Amino acid sequence: MSSKPLVIVTRKLPDAIETRMMELFNVRLNNEDVPLTQPQLVEAVKTADVLVPTVTDRIDAAVLSQAGERLRLIASFGTGVDHIDLASARQRGITVTNTPGVLTEDTADMTMALILAVARRLNQGERLIRSGKWQGWSPMGMLGHRIHGKRLGIVGMGRIGSAVARRARGFGLSVHYHNRRRVNPQLEQQLEATYWESLDQMLSRMDIISINCPHTPATYHLLSARRLKLLQPKAYIVNTARGEVIDENALMRMLEKKEIAGAGLDVFEHEPAINPKLLKLDNVVLLPHMGSATLEGRVDMGEKVIINIKTFVDGHKPPDRVIESML
């Protein structure tokens, strides 16, 4: 590989990151910020030494089968890697890296914002003001529910789940969690968190459920129609992870029938397509996948991408290699 590898970036990144990339590498930027089509992605993998995709680029087996011999690194701009066919990449000897950790605090903030928004009906209150129909304060006007003292069940106690738990304690929530593996006793004690080996049992007892696990084959529709039915009618569900973790159609039907109190969704199963029925519901807060959307977070992500590329080009193992057993 030459001292300045050809790096193809699929979307617009913060100016500071693009400028630094230009200094270090031979870079092809996407100034239009329009997602690449599959033929364009194929052309990119044919010619690049390094591809920098984002979570909306489908780097599947069909794309990777066209990869040229030069492509040796996919330095993804994002934490999730479910958009990349890792088996195909590994088979072709292509290293894959991501940007873990940098979005933890931002996503945890948004999780708490959605918990508050859905429980206190912030979206409905804001719409009422804009409609011009608000008649002033009244004792029974816009009543929501207190979150202090409620039970929060966290599905996935990784970095983000733990950060949500820390915030939740500050709001007086009782923290419960389900995880593939129980966290270490010291962290559990710090978070004053109750572990549930059975996800079913936890779901049936919580006031609020927060989804904070990655999307993998094992977590696809983890919250299935059957499991959603276990939720209490007073329960709220918040998802800032991946839309595919919840059976969205089943959730929508329950929201329609008021079988659960409400939902706060930052991610969707078929995004950017949104089920039109969701748009009509008052008991759901909908956000456009903006849980990690802070300038600081995006710059931190870009810096990780640069470090991964630079380390790889220098002949060393990048710090954020994606290893299948860790997913």
C-alpha positions, 0 to 999 in steps of 0.5 A: 500500500502506498504511503498515501492510500486512496480513501473513499468516504461515502458521506459528508463528515465534519470539516475538521475531519475531512481536512485532516483526512486530506492532509494524511491520505489521498481522499475522495469526499462526498461533498453532495452528501447524497447516499451512494447507490449500490453501483457507486458502492461497487465502484468504490470498493473496486478502486479504494484502498480504504472505504469509510462507509456509514451505518446507512451504506449496505456493504453486503456480500454482493458489493464485497464480491466486487472488491478489488485487491487494493481494498484491505480496510473498511473503516466504518463511521459509526458503532453498529456494524450490522450494515456490513457483511462481516463474514464476506469481509473476513473471507476476503481478508478485509479488516473492518473497524468501527468507532465504539464508545464515543457516542455513549453519553450522547445516546444515553442523554437522548434515551433519558430525553425520550423517557421524559418526553413520552411519560410527560407528553412533551410532544403533545404539549408542544403541538398543542401550543403550536395549534393555537388551541391552548386555553391556559393551565388547568388542574387536569390539563396535559397530565402525564406520569411521574418517572421518579420511583418507577422501575426502568428495565434496560435491555443491554447493559453495555456502555450505553445501557450503563450510562442510561442507568447512571442517569436514571438513578439521578431521576430516582428510577429503580434500575433493572437490566437484562444482558447476555452476561451479568455485569461485574458485581462492582458495576452492578453495585455502583448502579444499584441495578437488579439483574434479570436472567429472564427477559420475559420476567423483567418485561412483565414487571417494568414501568419503562423499558429501554432498548440499548443492545446492538442489532445482531441476528440474535437480537432481531425482533428480540422484543417479539409480538409475544414478548411485547404482550408481556408489558403492563398497560401502564408501561412505556418503551424507548428505543435508541438502539436499532429498529430491528430489535423490536417487532415494529408492526406488533408494537404499533398495534399495541400502541393503537389499542392502548395496550401499552401507555406509549413509546419513544422511538429514535430508530425504526425497523425499515428506516428511513421509511416510517410506518404511516400508522405510527405518524397518526398516534399521539402516544408515541414520540418519533425522532429521526435517528438523532440519538448520537447527533452532536457535533462533538460526537461526530468529530470524535467518531471521525478522529477514531476513523482517522486513527484506525486508518493511520494505524492500519497504513502504518502496518499495525493492528487498528485499535477498533477492529471488529471481532465477531465474538464481541458482537 
